[in-house]
Amino acid sequence: MTTINGEVATGFEPVREAFAANFERHGDIGAAVCVYQDGRPVVDLWGGVADPDTGRPWTRDTLQLVYSATKGATATAVHLLAQRGELDLNAPVAEYWPEFATNGKADIPVRWLLSHQAGLVTLDQPVPLAEALAWQPMVAALAAQSPQWIPGTAHGYHGRTWGWLVGEVIRRVSGRTPGRFFADEIAGPLGLDFFIGLPKTERDRVSRMVYGQPDVDLTTAPPESIPDELRELVAAWRDPNSLTNRAYTVTDPAQIDFNAPEVQAAELPASNGVGTARGLARMYASLIGEVDGLRLLTSETLASATEEQASGPDQVIVDSSRFGSGYMLSTDSNPMTGPSAFGHTGRGGSLGFADPEQGIAFGYVMNHIIGGPDDVRAPSLVEAVRRSVA
């Protein structure tokens, strides 16, 4: 039985029980969960193994790569710039990044980059991975790229390209790389253990990810065995020319080893944030109220950030999705605590979000990358939070 370390406040015992069950029944190897309520930590738990190859235990300060949960941190940086009057989300991207104004992109507003409406989900010619990690070659390729649909007429999840697109706006406006801006203006003031571009000095604290295999591989299963509700998605997975596949083939090679030191050290503001559950929860807590006297975004900025910008059929994930300006918004299928909640999931199960109506901020990170409809780890933790605050 896995030892669960940390503390829970009175009334939040269901979260500890759900966290323990994730190890016993749902596949967690190493993980952490943190919950803030009204600016105070009420759950801070961790357990398991950080590196199954060596047996290194998961400790209070273990760091974890969180894939697309990074997008919530990057979006926060954008809204901080907007709040300061340095960035107008409704202005054309080309106002800040002139090279972007090619091939029908001159009038795309910054807000459409944030809300996945720009149509720049893939590249006609993938960029060598080493050049993509170096930043500028990927940015130049995206500036020259034509959209896959008329911008603003549809939305589709920009899983990889979002980070370079939004990150370059941050760089042009602030004069700092997105990771540096986040470190200086958000992580530093709040005392967050969260990095976009991992310093070499922190490398030894990072957990090693383990990739789970689905019980049934739908991409090779006989067509008659695929449930009706999944057939369109499976067809997209099987088509190498679909946007579902091409959105994740923007580098050469397309597959990226996110355990690799050089990948974690680069700045990939869509997908390689490395931090603790505590860092995620504390950041989200600072968006909806004060944390140790500091509130990051005003209520007016938050309202603009979380106003629905896109919803319905997603051109990439072949399902319904719903976005504000950079943050995912609560839906029936998204594991958040209520209709006002906003945040972002990450590949394999990580999750960070805030719920202003409940005063709740949440972070969950783990090294067993499972994901998919059968992964109940984050949803079970969120349901336990719901029961605790009911």
Secondary structure, DSSP 8 states (H G I E B T S, - for coil): ---EEEEE-TT-HHHHHHHHHHHHHS--SEEEEEEEETTEEEEEEEEEEEETTTTEE--TT-BEE-GGGHHHHHHHHHHHHHHTTS--TTSBHHHH-GGG--TT-TT-BHHHHHTT-S--S--SS-EEHHHHHTSHHHHHHHHH---SS-TTS-----TTHHHHHHHHHHHHHHSS-HHHHHIIIIIHHHT--EESS--GGGGGGB---EE---SS-TTTS-GGGS-GGGHHHHHHHH-TTSHHHHTT-SEESS---TTSHHHHHS--TTT--EE-HHHHHHHHHHHHS-BTTB-SS-HHHHHHHHS--EEEE-TTTSSEEEESSSSEE--SSS--SSTT-EEEE-GGG-EEEEETTTTEEEEEEESEE--STT--HHHHHHHHHHHHH-
